[in-house]
Amino acid sequence: MPFGGFVRLFGDIGEGRHGQGSFVDKNRGVQAVILAAGVFMNLVAAWALFTGALYIGIPRLVDSIEQGANQWLLVAEVVADSPAFAAGLSPGDRITSVVASDGEEVTVLTPTTVSDFIQERGGESLEISYVRGGATTVVTVRSAHAVISDSAERPAIGVALALVSDEPLPLLVAMKDASVSTYNAFKAVLGGLWEMVKSATNGVSPLKDIVGPIGLVGIAGAAAESGVGNILALAAFISINLFIINLLPIPALDGGRLFVLGIETLIRRNASQVAIRLLNAFGIAFIVFLMVAVTWNDIARLFT
């Protein structure tokens, strides 16, 4: 059963488990470090995995054209009800050409060159070619004013563009950029959890946004088709999830145990073993419930 597992240290329970190396005999500061160490290793593992992914080569944002590098222009965002939205452009589309009605074309595709090209041709029709799912599509888009709310005077079609490259990075550069990737993934996961909390408070089930073991198989399969680097990046993202989830103050998780340890520090005595066992039983039951519910959602998605 995919319910996970844990490591039980000598003296973890504390009853008849005293002696050299016993967890319960250590002071609370040492216990806190021990409980946090395993969680923290998920963060270290994520950084190492991102380093490997960048060293092998995964899609990443770049600032400028690099001679001889494999780069492409990607649609990062589409403004709702904009000309680009009406034409069917979507985030993830790979722009291959932008041609004006007079036949003039953007020779070097970067966010700046395309934006300037569109801005100079307000009201004109533009032919934009893009690749999605391996298929090339050509659409006609007419730029307009007031598409971007804070730049109403500037002609635009309503897309945010990003220059992307999957060129491998030198090891030291990969190690440095992996820190940024780890931080961005951390923010993304926290943001996702916060949105789930807001959904729950608004009466919307947050479980629909969670992927379990079955759903993860499909995601991992899609990543595998894109190369080893993307598998490592996915593993890094999962490790960030584990880091954050395990720090939540849920009984039976390290975060819950750290919370109890904090309470014991404040009251300056050990918590009742009966209470701790009841809390852990509740935590385990809650985790099992989540696993069953999420797995059910994964199965339901297979038939929709």
ChimeraX commands (.cxc) that place a marker at each C-alpha (Angstrom):
marker #1 position 0.00,0.00,0.00 radius 0.5
marker #1 position 1.45,3.39,-0.97 radius 0.5
marker #1 position 1.18,4.90,2.51 radius 0.5
marker #1 position 4.87,5.80,2.84 radius 0.5
marker #1 position 7.12,4.93,5.76 radius 0.5
marker #1 position 9.35,6.34,8.46 radius 0.5
marker #1 position 12.42,5.60,10.57 radius 0.5
marker #1 position 11.93,4.82,14.26 radius 0.5
marker #1 position 14.95,5.78,16.35 radius 0.5
marker #1 position 16.04,3.94,19.47 radius 0.5
marker #1 position 14.28,5.61,22.39 radius 0.5
marker #1 position 11.76,7.27,20.13 radius 0.5
marker #1 position 8.80,6.12,22.22 radius 0.5
marker #1 position 10.66,6.59,25.47 radius 0.5
marker #1 position 9.20,3.81,27.55 radius 0.5
marker #1 position 11.98,1.47,28.67 radius 0.5
marker #1 position 14.22,2.86,25.96 radius 0.5
marker #1 position 16.77,4.78,27.95 radius 0.5
marker #1 position 20.53,4.45,27.60 radius 0.5
marker #1 position 23.34,5.40,25.26 radius 0.5
marker #1 position 22.06,6.77,21.95 radius 0.5
marker #1 position 18.48,7.00,23.19 radius 0.5
marker #1 position 16.43,9.74,21.53 radius 0.5
marker #1 position 14.36,10.44,24.61 radius 0.5
marker #1 position 17.46,10.99,26.76 radius 0.5
marker #1 position 18.67,13.88,24.59 radius 0.5
marker #1 position 17.71,17.44,25.42 radius 0.5
marker #1 position 14.92,19.02,23.39 radius 0.5
marker #1 position 17.31,21.10,21.29 radius 0.5
marker #1 position 19.08,17.94,20.05 radius 0.5
marker #1 position 15.72,16.25,19.48 radius 0.5
marker #1 position 14.58,19.21,17.38 radius 0.5
marker #1 position 17.75,19.06,15.26 radius 0.5
marker #1 position 17.27,15.31,14.71 radius 0.5
marker #1 position 13.61,15.75,13.71 radius 0.5
marker #1 position 14.43,18.63,11.36 radius 0.5
marker #1 position 17.48,16.94,9.80 radius 0.5
marker #1 position 15.54,14.41,7.76 radius 0.5
marker #1 position 13.14,17.08,6.50 radius 0.5
marker #1 position 16.01,19.39,5.62 radius 0.5
marker #1 position 17.64,16.63,3.55 radius 0.5
marker #1 position 14.64,16.80,1.20 radius 0.5
marker #1 position 15.66,20.40,0.49 radius 0.5
marker #1 position 19.30,19.39,-0.07 radius 0.5
marker #1 position 18.17,16.55,-2.32 radius 0.5
marker #1 position 16.04,18.94,-4.37 radius 0.5
marker #1 position 19.01,21.27,-4.88 radius 0.5
marker #1 position 21.22,18.31,-5.92 radius 0.5
marker #1 position 18.56,17.03,-8.34 radius 0.5
marker #1 position 18.09,20.48,-9.89 radius 0.5
marker #1 position 21.87,20.70,-10.26 radius 0.5
marker #1 position 21.92,17.40,-12.13 radius 0.5
marker #1 position 18.97,18.46,-14.30 radius 0.5
marker #1 position 20.59,21.75,-15.30 radius 0.5
marker #1 position 23.92,20.04,-15.90 radius 0.5
marker #1 position 22.22,17.55,-18.26 radius 0.5
marker #1 position 20.06,20.24,-19.82 radius 0.5
marker #1 position 16.42,21.22,-19.17 radius 0.5
marker #1 position 14.34,24.15,-20.47 radius 0.5
marker #1 position 15.27,27.34,-18.62 radius 0.5
marker #1 position 14.80,31.05,-19.10 radius 0.5
marker #1 position 17.68,32.98,-20.68 radius 0.5
marker #1 position 18.18,36.71,-21.09 radius 0.5
marker #1 position 19.75,36.89,-24.55 radius 0.5
marker #1 position 20.52,34.97,-27.71 radius 0.5
marker #1 position 23.53,32.67,-27.40 radius 0.5
marker #1 position 25.33,31.88,-30.64 radius 0.5
marker #1 position 24.89,28.23,-31.62 radius 0.5
marker #1 position 22.66,27.42,-28.65 radius 0.5
marker #1 position 19.31,25.64,-28.92 radius 0.5
marker #1 position 16.84,28.38,-27.99 radius 0.5
marker #1 position 13.22,29.19,-28.73 radius 0.5
marker #1 position 10.58,31.80,-27.99 radius 0.5
marker #1 position 7.78,30.60,-25.73 radius 0.5
marker #1 position 4.39,32.07,-24.86 radius 0.5
marker #1 position 4.50,32.40,-21.08 radius 0.5
marker #1 position 1.11,34.06,-20.51 radius 0.5
marker #1 position -1.92,35.19,-22.52 radius 0.5
marker #1 position -4.12,38.10,-21.43 radius 0.5
marker #1 position -7.80,37.14,-21.23 radius 0.5
marker #1 position -10.01,38.56,-24.01 radius 0.5
marker #1 position -6.96,39.90,-25.86 radius 0.5
marker #1 position -6.31,39.54,-29.63 radius 0.5
marker #1 position -3.88,36.70,-28.89 radius 0.5
marker #1 position -6.50,34.97,-26.72 radius 0.5
marker #1 position -9.10,35.30,-29.49 radius 0.5
marker #1 position -6.63,33.85,-32.00 radius 0.5
marker #1 position -6.15,30.75,-29.84 radius 0.5
marker #1 position -2.62,31.30,-28.53 radius 0.5
marker #1 position -1.93,29.54,-25.22 radius 0.5
marker #1 position 0.90,29.41,-22.66 radius 0.5
marker #1 position 3.49,26.89,-23.81 radius 0.5
marker #1 position 3.14,27.65,-27.53 radius 0.5
marker #1 position 6.49,27.90,-29.30 radius 0.5
marker #1 position 6.63,30.95,-31.60 radius 0.5
marker #1 position 8.46,30.21,-34.85 radius 0.5
marker #1 position 7.77,33.36,-36.91 radius 0.5
marker #1 position 6.06,36.74,-36.82 radius 0.5
marker #1 position 5.30,38.33,-40.22 radius 0.5
marker #1 position 3.66,41.69,-40.95 radius 0.5
marker #1 position 1.09,42.28,-43.71 radius 0.5
marker #1 position 3.78,43.91,-45.87 radius 0.5
marker #1 position 5.91,40.76,-45.71 radius 0.5
marker #1 position 8.45,42.07,-43.22 radius 0.5
marker #1 position 9.45,39.45,-40.66 radius 0.5
marker #1 position 11.14,39.40,-37.27 radius 0.5
marker #1 position 14.58,38.00,-38.06 radius 0.5
marker #1 position 15.74,37.28,-34.49 radius 0.5
marker #1 position 12.98,36.05,-32.20 radius 0.5
marker #1 position 13.34,37.46,-28.69 radius 0.5
marker #1 position 10.73,38.96,-26.35 radius 0.5
marker #1 position 12.11,42.46,-27.04 radius 0.5
marker #1 position 12.30,42.21,-30.84 radius 0.5
marker #1 position 8.80,40.75,-31.14 radius 0.5
marker #1 position 7.32,43.29,-28.71 radius 0.5
marker #1 position 8.94,46.21,-30.60 radius 0.5
marker #1 position 7.81,44.75,-33.94 radius 0.5
marker #1 position 4.19,44.57,-32.74 radius 0.5
marker #1 position 4.31,48.01,-31.15 radius 0.5
marker #1 position 5.48,49.62,-34.41 radius 0.5
marker #1 position 2.50,48.13,-36.28 radius 0.5
marker #1 position -0.52,49.16,-34.26 radius 0.5
marker #1 position -3.75,48.03,-35.89 radius 0.5
marker #1 position -1.96,45.95,-38.54 radius 0.5
marker #1 position -2.55,42.26,-39.14 radius 0.5
marker #1 position 0.29,39.94,-38.17 radius 0.5
marker #1 position 0.78,36.31,-39.10 radius 0.5
marker #1 position 2.14,34.33,-36.16 radius 0.5
marker #1 position 3.33,30.76,-36.58 radius 0.5
marker #1 position 3.62,28.57,-33.51 radius 0.5
marker #1 position 4.19,24.93,-32.59 radius 0.5
marker #1 position 1.97,23.07,-30.13 radius 0.5
marker #1 position 2.14,19.34,-29.55 radius 0.5
marker #1 position 4.39,18.89,-32.56 radius 0.5
marker #1 position 1.91,20.56,-34.95 radius 0.5
marker #1 position 2.53,23.96,-36.56 radius 0.5
marker #1 position -0.32,26.48,-36.74 radius 0.5
marker #1 position -0.51,29.91,-38.36 radius 0.5
marker #1 position -2.94,32.52,-36.99 radius 0.5
marker #1 position -3.67,36.12,-37.92 radius 0.5
marker #1 position -3.62,38.61,-35.05 radius 0.5
marker #1 position -4.31,42.34,-35.15 radius 0.5
marker #1 position -2.57,44.41,-32.49 radius 0.5
marker #1 position -4.62,46.98,-30.59 radius 0.5
marker #1 position -4.39,49.64,-27.91 radius 0.5
marker #1 position -5.62,49.20,-24.32 radius 0.5
marker #1 position -4.78,45.49,-24.32 radius 0.5
marker #1 position -2.33,45.88,-21.44 radius 0.5
marker #1 position -4.04,47.79,-18.63 radius 0.5
marker #1 position -0.96,49.66,-17.40 radius 0.5
marker #1 position 0.23,50.46,-20.97 radius 0.5
marker #1 position -3.03,51.35,-22.73 radius 0.5
marker #1 position -1.26,53.63,-25.21 radius 0.5
marker #1 position 1.01,50.85,-26.50 radius 0.5
marker #1 position -0.23,48.54,-29.26 radius 0.5
marker #1 position -0.09,44.91,-28.16 radius 0.5
marker #1 position -1.64,41.50,-28.83 radius 0.5
marker #1 position -1.73,40.36,-25.19 radius 0.5
marker #1 position 1.07,37.85,-24.70 radius 0.5
marker #1 position 4.03,37.61,-22.35 radius 0.5
marker #1 position 7.00,35.98,-24.09 radius 0.5
marker #1 position 10.04,34.18,-22.71 radius 0.5
marker #1 position 13.30,33.12,-24.33 radius 0.5
marker #1 position 14.02,29.50,-23.40 radius 0.5
marker #1 position 17.08,27.29,-23.80 radius 0.5
marker #1 position 17.81,23.68,-22.88 radius 0.5
marker #1 position 21.57,23.91,-23.29 radius 0.5
marker #1 position 23.50,22.06,-20.53 radius 0.5
marker #1 position 25.20,24.30,-17.97 radius 0.5
marker #1 position 28.73,23.91,-16.55 radius 0.5
marker #1 position 28.66,22.18,-13.19 radius 0.5
marker #1 position 29.48,25.23,-11.06 radius 0.5
marker #1 position 26.91,27.35,-12.92 radius 0.5
marker #1 position 24.34,24.54,-12.58 radius 0.5
marker #1 position 24.97,24.42,-8.82 radius 0.5
marker #1 position 24.41,28.17,-8.57 radius 0.5
marker #1 position 21.27,28.21,-10.74 radius 0.5
marker #1 position 19.92,25.17,-8.87 radius 0.5
marker #1 position 19.63,27.36,-5.78 radius 0.5
marker #1 position 17.33,29.71,-7.70 radius 0.5
marker #1 position 15.32,26.77,-9.07 radius 0.5
marker #1 position 14.95,25.33,-5.57 radius 0.5
marker #1 position 13.75,28.69,-4.22 radius 0.5
marker #1 position 11.27,29.13,-7.10 radius 0.5
marker #1 position 9.92,25.60,-6.60 radius 0.5
marker #1 position 9.56,26.29,-2.87 radius 0.5
marker #1 position 7.52,29.42,-3.62 radius 0.5
marker #1 position 5.40,27.57,-6.18 radius 0.5
marker #1 position 4.54,24.76,-3.77 radius 0.5
marker #1 position 3.75,27.17,-0.94 radius 0.5
marker #1 position 1.57,29.19,-3.31 radius 0.5
marker #1 position -0.26,26.04,-4.37 radius 0.5
marker #1 position -0.89,25.01,-0.76 radius 0.5
marker #1 position -2.18,28.49,0.06 radius 0.5
marker #1 position -4.59,28.36,-2.91 radius 0.5
marker #1 position -5.83,24.99,-1.67 radius 0.5
marker #1 position -6.46,26.45,1.78 radius 0.5
marker #1 position -8.37,29.37,0.25 radius 0.5
marker #1 position -10.41,26.95,-1.87 radius 0.5
marker #1 position -11.26,24.91,1.21 radius 0.5
marker #1 position -12.41,28.04,3.12 radius 0.5
marker #1 position -14.62,28.96,0.15 radius 0.5
marker #1 position -16.29,25.57,0.21 radius 0.5
marker #1 position -14.39,24.11,-2.77 radius 0.5
marker #1 position -12.74,20.73,-2.29 radius 0.5
marker #1 position -8.94,21.11,-2.52 radius 0.5
marker #1 position -8.47,17.40,-3.27 radius 0.5
marker #1 position -9.18,17.91,-6.97 radius 0.5
marker #1 position -5.85,19.75,-7.30 radius 0.5
marker #1 position -3.79,17.00,-5.63 radius 0.5
marker #1 position -2.07,14.26,-7.61 radius 0.5
marker #1 position -1.40,10.90,-5.95 radius 0.5
marker #1 position 0.75,7.88,-6.85 radius 0.5
marker #1 position -1.41,6.85,-9.83 radius 0.5
marker #1 position -1.52,10.35,-11.28 radius 0.5
marker #1 position 2.18,10.73,-10.68 radius 0.5
marker #1 position 2.87,7.77,-12.97 radius 0.5
marker #1 position 1.43,9.71,-15.91 radius 0.5
marker #1 position 3.38,12.85,-14.99 radius 0.5
marker #1 position 6.61,10.88,-14.64 radius 0.5
marker #1 position 5.95,9.19,-17.98 radius 0.5
marker #1 position 5.52,12.55,-19.69 radius 0.5
marker #1 position 8.73,13.80,-18.08 radius 0.5
marker #1 position 10.58,10.65,-19.19 radius 0.5
marker #1 position 9.64,11.35,-22.80 radius 0.5
marker #1 position 11.42,14.70,-22.51 radius 0.5
marker #1 position 14.68,13.24,-21.21 radius 0.5
marker #1 position 16.53,12.39,-18.02 radius 0.5
marker #1 position 16.94,16.05,-17.07 radius 0.5
marker #1 position 13.18,16.53,-16.80 radius 0.5
marker #1 position 12.86,13.40,-14.66 radius 0.5
marker #1 position 15.45,14.84,-12.26 radius 0.5
marker #1 position 13.63,18.18,-12.21 radius 0.5
marker #1 position 10.34,16.41,-11.42 radius 0.5
marker #1 position 12.02,14.46,-8.62 radius 0.5
marker #1 position 13.40,17.74,-7.25 radius 0.5
marker #1 position 9.92,19.27,-7.27 radius 0.5
marker #1 position 8.52,16.24,-5.45 radius 0.5
marker #1 position 11.31,16.55,-2.88 radius 0.5
marker #1 position 10.33,20.18,-2.26 radius 0.5
marker #1 position 6.75,18.98,-1.71 radius 0.5
marker #1 position 7.98,16.44,0.85 radius 0.5
marker #1 position 10.05,19.13,2.60 radius 0.5
marker #1 position 7.06,21.42,3.05 radius 0.5
marker #1 position 4.44,18.73,3.79 radius 0.5
marker #1 position 6.61,17.10,6.46 radius 0.5
marker #1 position 7.02,20.46,8.21 radius 0.5
marker #1 position 3.26,20.98,8.54 radius 0.5
marker #1 position 2.07,20.60,12.17 radius 0.5
marker #1 position 0.17,17.39,11.40 radius 0.5
marker #1 position 0.41,14.64,14.04 radius 0.5
marker #1 position 2.67,11.71,13.02 radius 0.5
marker #1 position 4.68,13.95,10.67 radius 0.5
marker #1 position 7.96,15.58,11.68 radius 0.5
marker #1 position 6.26,18.99,11.72 radius 0.5
marker #1 position 3.69,17.69,14.20 radius 0.5
marker #1 position 6.41,16.23,16.40 radius 0.5
marker #1 position 8.35,19.51,16.28 radius 0.5
marker #1 position 5.15,21.30,17.29 radius 0.5
marker #1 position 4.70,18.99,20.29 radius 0.5
marker #1 position 8.36,19.49,21.18 radius 0.5
marker #1 position 7.79,23.24,21.15 radius 0.5
marker #1 position 4.80,22.85,23.47 radius 0.5
marker #1 position 6.88,20.70,25.83 radius 0.5
marker #1 position 9.57,23.39,25.85 radius 0.5
marker #1 position 7.01,26.04,26.79 radius 0.5
marker #1 position 5.38,24.02,29.58 radius 0.5
marker #1 position 8.79,22.62,30.67 radius 0.5
marker #1 position 7.62,19.04,30.98 radius 0.5
marker #1 position 6.98,16.06,28.75 radius 0.5
marker #1 position 3.62,15.74,27.08 radius 0.5
marker #1 position 1.36,12.86,28.04 radius 0.5
marker #1 position 2.33,9.70,26.14 radius 0.5
marker #1 position -1.37,8.80,25.87 radius 0.5
marker #1 position -2.12,12.18,24.28 radius 0.5
marker #1 position 0.81,11.84,21.87 radius 0.5
marker #1 position -0.29,8.37,20.81 radius 0.5
marker #1 position -3.85,9.58,20.27 radius 0.5
marker #1 position -2.59,12.50,18.19 radius 0.5
marker #1 position -0.34,10.19,16.14 radius 0.5
marker #1 position -3.24,7.80,15.57 radius 0.5
marker #1 position -5.37,10.71,14.39 radius 0.5
marker #1 position -2.55,11.94,12.13 radius 0.5
marker #1 position -2.03,8.51,10.57 radius 0.5
marker #1 position -5.78,8.11,10.01 radius 0.5
marker #1 position -5.89,11.54,8.38 radius 0.5
marker #1 position -2.96,10.69,6.08 radius 0.5
marker #1 position -4.53,7.35,5.11 radius 0.5
marker #1 position -7.81,9.17,4.36 radius 0.5
marker #1 position -5.96,11.65,2.14 radius 0.5
marker #1 position -4.16,8.85,0.30 radius 0.5
marker #1 position -7.42,6.99,-0.36 radius 0.5
marker #1 position -9.24,10.17,-1.48 radius 0.5
marker #1 position -6.39,11.29,-3.73 radius 0.5
marker #1 position -6.01,7.82,-5.26 radius 0.5
marker #1 position -9.75,7.77,-5.93 radius 0.5
marker #1 position -9.43,11.13,-7.72 radius 0.5
marker #1 position -6.50,9.80,-9.75 radius 0.5
marker #1 position -8.58,6.81,-10.87 radius 0.5
marker #1 position -11.55,9.05,-11.69 radius 0.5
marker #1 position -9.31,11.25,-13.89 radius 0.5
marker #1 position -8.38,8.19,-15.96 radius 0.5
marker #1 position -12.01,7.89,-17.07 radius 0.5
marker #1 position -12.65,11.59,-17.76 radius 0.5
marker link #1:1,2 radius 0.2
marker link #1:2,3 radius 0.2
marker link #1:3,4 radius 0.2
marker link #1:4,5 radius 0.2
marker link #1:5,6 radius 0.2
marker link #1:6,7 radius 0.2
marker link #1:7,8 radius 0.2
marker link #1:8,9 radius 0.2
marker link #1:9,10 radius 0.2
marker link #1:10,11 radius 0.2
marker link #1:11,12 radius 0.2
marker link #1:12,13 radius 0.2
marker link #1:13,14 radius 0.2
marker link #1:14,15 radius 0.2
marker link #1:15,16 radius 0.2
marker link #1:16,17 radius 0.2
marker link #1:17,18 radius 0.2
marker link #1:18,19 radius 0.2
marker link #1:19,20 radius 0.2
marker link #1:20,21 radius 0.2
marker link #1:21,22 radius 0.2
marker link #1:22,23 radius 0.2
marker link #1:23,24 radius 0.2
marker link #1:24,25 radius 0.2
marker link #1:25,26 radius 0.2
marker link #1:26,27 radius 0.2
marker link #1:27,28 radius 0.2
marker link #1:28,29 radius 0.2
marker link #1:29,30 radius 0.2
marker link #1:30,31 radius 0.2
marker link #1:31,32 radius 0.2
marker link #1:32,33 radius 0.2
marker link #1:33,34 radius 0.2
marker link #1:34,35 radius 0.2
marker link #1:35,36 radius 0.2
marker link #1:36,37 radius 0.2
marker link #1:37,38 radius 0.2
marker link #1:38,39 radius 0.2
marker link #1:39,40 radius 0.2
marker link #1:40,41 radius 0.2
marker link #1:41,42 radius 0.2
marker link #1:42,43 radius 0.2
marker link #1:43,44 radius 0.2
marker link #1:44,45 radius 0.2
marker link #1:45,46 radius 0.2
marker link #1:46,47 radius 0.2
marker link #1:47,48 radius 0.2
marker link #1:48,49 radius 0.2
marker link #1:49,50 radius 0.2
marker link #1:50,51 radius 0.2
marker link #1:51,52 radius 0.2
marker link #1:52,53 radius 0.2
marker link #1:53,54 radius 0.2
marker link #1:54,55 radius 0.2
marker link #1:55,56 radius 0.2
marker link #1:56,57 radius 0.2
marker link #1:57,58 radius 0.2
marker link #1:58,59 radius 0.2
marker link #1:59,60 radius 0.2
marker link #1:60,61 radius 0.2
marker link #1:61,62 radius 0.2
marker link #1:62,63 radius 0.2
marker link #1:63,64 radius 0.2
marker link #1:64,65 radius 0.2
marker link #1:65,66 radius 0.2
marker link #1:66,67 radius 0.2
marker link #1:67,68 radius 0.2
marker link #1:68,69 radius 0.2
marker link #1:69,70 radius 0.2
marker link #1:70,71 radius 0.2
marker link #1:71,72 radius 0.2
marker link #1:72,73 radius 0.2
marker link #1:73,74 radius 0.2
marker link #1:74,75 radius 0.2
marker link #1:75,76 radius 0.2
marker link #1:76,77 radius 0.2
marker link #1:77,78 radius 0.2
marker link #1:78,79 radius 0.2
marker link #1:79,80 radius 0.2
marker link #1:80,81 radius 0.2
marker link #1:81,82 radius 0.2
marker link #1:82,83 radius 0.2
marker link #1:83,84 radius 0.2
marker link #1:84,85 radius 0.2
marker link #1:85,86 radius 0.2
marker link #1:86,87 radius 0.2
marker link #1:87,88 radius 0.2
marker link #1:88,89 radius 0.2
marker link #1:89,90 radius 0.2
marker link #1:90,91 radius 0.2
marker link #1:91,92 radius 0.2
marker link #1:92,93 radius 0.2
marker link #1:93,94 radius 0.2
marker link #1:94,95 radius 0.2
marker link #1:95,96 radius 0.2
marker link #1:96,97 radius 0.2
marker link #1:97,98 radius 0.2
marker link #1:98,99 radius 0.2
marker link #1:99,100 radius 0.2
marker link #1:100,101 radius 0.2
marker link #1:101,102 radius 0.2
marker link #1:102,103 radius 0.2
marker link #1:103,104 radius 0.2
marker link #1:104,105 radius 0.2
marker link #1:105,106 radius 0.2
marker link #1:106,107 radius 0.2
marker link #1:107,108 radius 0.2
marker link #1:108,109 radius 0.2
marker link #1:109,110 radius 0.2
marker link #1:110,111 radius 0.2
marker link #1:111,112 radius 0.2
marker link #1:112,113 radius 0.2
marker link #1:113,114 radius 0.2
marker link #1:114,115 radius 0.2
marker link #1:115,116 radius 0.2
marker link #1:116,117 radius 0.2
marker link #1:117,118 radius 0.2
marker link #1:118,119 radius 0.2
marker link #1:119,120 radius 0.2
marker link #1:120,121 radius 0.2
marker link #1:121,122 radius 0.2
marker link #1:122,123 radius 0.2
marker link #1:123,124 radius 0.2
marker link #1:124,125 radius 0.2
marker link #1:125,126 radius 0.2
marker link #1:126,127 radius 0.2
marker link #1:127,128 radius 0.2
marker link #1:128,129 radius 0.2
marker link #1:129,130 radius 0.2
marker link #1:130,131 radius 0.2
marker link #1:131,132 radius 0.2
marker link #1:132,133 radius 0.2
marker link #1:133,134 radius 0.2
marker link #1:134,135 radius 0.2
marker link #1:135,136 radius 0.2
marker link #1:136,137 radius 0.2
marker link #1:137,138 radius 0.2
marker link #1:138,139 radius 0.2
marker link #1:139,140 radius 0.2
marker link #1:140,141 radius 0.2
marker link #1:141,142 radius 0.2
marker link #1:142,143 radius 0.2
marker link #1:143,144 radius 0.2
marker link #1:144,145 radius 0.2
marker link #1:145,146 radius 0.2
marker link #1:146,147 radius 0.2
marker link #1:147,148 radius 0.2
marker link #1:148,149 radius 0.2
marker link #1:149,150 radius 0.2
marker link #1:150,151 radius 0.2
marker link #1:151,152 radius 0.2
marker link #1:152,153 radius 0.2
marker link #1:153,154 radius 0.2
marker link #1:154,155 radius 0.2
marker link #1:155,156 radius 0.2
marker link #1:156,157 radius 0.2
marker link #1:157,158 radius 0.2
marker link #1:158,159 radius 0.2
marker link #1:159,160 radius 0.2
marker link #1:160,161 radius 0.2
marker link #1:161,162 radius 0.2
marker link #1:162,163 radius 0.2
marker link #1:163,164 radius 0.2
marker link #1:164,165 radius 0.2
marker link #1:165,166 radius 0.2
marker link #1:166,167 radius 0.2
marker link #1:167,168 radius 0.2
marker link #1:168,169 radius 0.2
marker link #1:169,170 radius 0.2
marker link #1:170,171 radius 0.2
marker link #1:171,172 radius 0.2
marker link #1:172,173 radius 0.2
marker link #1:173,174 radius 0.2
marker link #1:174,175 radius 0.2
marker link #1:175,176 radius 0.2
marker link #1:176,177 radius 0.2
marker link #1:177,178 radius 0.2
marker link #1:178,179 radius 0.2
marker link #1:179,180 radius 0.2
marker link #1:180,181 radius 0.2
marker link #1:181,182 radius 0.2
marker link #1:182,183 radius 0.2
marker link #1:183,184 radius 0.2
marker link #1:184,185 radius 0.2
marker link #1:185,186 radius 0.2
marker link #1:186,187 radius 0.2
marker link #1:187,188 radius 0.2
marker link #1:188,189 radius 0.2
marker link #1:189,190 radius 0.2
marker link #1:190,191 radius 0.2
marker link #1:191,192 radius 0.2
marker link #1:192,193 radius 0.2
marker link #1:193,194 radius 0.2
marker link #1:194,195 radius 0.2
marker link #1:195,196 radius 0.2
marker link #1:196,197 radius 0.2
marker link #1:197,198 radius 0.2
marker link #1:198,199 radius 0.2
marker link #1:199,200 radius 0.2
marker link #1:200,201 radius 0.2
marker link #1:201,202 radius 0.2
marker link #1:202,203 radius 0.2
marker link #1:203,204 radius 0.2
marker link #1:204,205 radius 0.2
marker link #1:205,206 radius 0.2
marker link #1:206,207 radius 0.2
marker link #1:207,208 radius 0.2
marker link #1:208,209 radius 0.2
marker link #1:209,210 radius 0.2
marker link #1:210,211 radius 0.2
marker link #1:211,212 radius 0.2
marker link #1:212,213 radius 0.2
marker link #1:213,214 radius 0.2
marker link #1:214,215 radius 0.2
marker link #1:215,216 radius 0.2
marker link #1:216,217 radius 0.2
marker link #1:217,218 radius 0.2
marker link #1:218,219 radius 0.2
marker link #1:219,220 radius 0.2
marker link #1:220,221 radius 0.2
marker link #1:221,222 radius 0.2
marker link #1:222,223 radius 0.2
marker link #1:223,224 radius 0.2
marker link #1:224,225 radius 0.2
marker link #1:225,226 radius 0.2
marker link #1:226,227 radius 0.2
marker link #1:227,228 radius 0.2
marker link #1:228,229 radius 0.2
marker link #1:229,230 radius 0.2
marker link #1:230,231 radius 0.2
marker link #1:231,232 radius 0.2
marker link #1:232,233 radius 0.2
marker link #1:233,234 radius 0.2
marker link #1:234,235 radius 0.2
marker link #1:235,236 radius 0.2
marker link #1:236,237 radius 0.2
marker link #1:237,238 radius 0.2
marker link #1:238,239 radius 0.2
marker link #1:239,240 radius 0.2
marker link #1:240,241 radius 0.2
marker link #1:241,242 radius 0.2
marker link #1:242,243 radius 0.2
marker link #1:243,244 radius 0.2
marker link #1:244,245 radius 0.2
marker link #1:245,246 radius 0.2
marker link #1:246,247 radius 0.2
marker link #1:247,248 radius 0.2
marker link #1:248,249 radius 0.2
marker link #1:249,250 radius 0.2
marker link #1:250,251 radius 0.2
marker link #1:251,252 radius 0.2
marker link #1:252,253 radius 0.2
marker link #1:253,254 radius 0.2
marker link #1:254,255 radius 0.2
marker link #1:255,256 radius 0.2
marker link #1:256,257 radius 0.2
marker link #1:257,258 radius 0.2
marker link #1:258,259 radius 0.2
marker link #1:259,260 radius 0.2
marker link #1:260,261 radius 0.2
marker link #1:261,262 radius 0.2
marker link #1:262,263 radius 0.2
marker link #1:263,264 radius 0.2
marker link #1:264,265 radius 0.2
marker link #1:265,266 radius 0.2
marker link #1:266,267 radius 0.2
marker link #1:267,268 radius 0.2
marker link #1:268,269 radius 0.2
marker link #1:269,270 radius 0.2
marker link #1:270,271 radius 0.2
marker link #1:271,272 radius 0.2
marker link #1:272,273 radius 0.2
marker link #1:273,274 radius 0.2
marker link #1:274,275 radius 0.2
marker link #1:275,276 radius 0.2
marker link #1:276,277 radius 0.2
marker link #1:277,278 radius 0.2
marker link #1:278,279 radius 0.2
marker link #1:279,280 radius 0.2
marker link #1:280,281 radius 0.2
marker link #1:281,282 radius 0.2
marker link #1:282,283 radius 0.2
marker link #1:283,284 radius 0.2
marker link #1:284,285 radius 0.2
marker link #1:285,286 radius 0.2
marker link #1:286,287 radius 0.2
marker link #1:287,288 radius 0.2
marker link #1:288,289 radius 0.2
marker link #1:289,290 radius 0.2
marker link #1:290,291 radius 0.2
marker link #1:291,292 radius 0.2
marker link #1:292,293 radius 0.2
marker link #1:293,294 radius 0.2
marker link #1:294,295 radius 0.2
marker link #1:295,296 radius 0.2
marker link #1:296,297 radius 0.2
marker link #1:297,298 radius 0.2
marker link #1:298,299 radius 0.2
marker link #1:299,300 radius 0.2
marker link #1:300,301 radius 0.2
marker link #1:301,302 radius 0.2
marker link #1:302,303 radius 0.2
marker link #1:303,304 radius 0.2
view
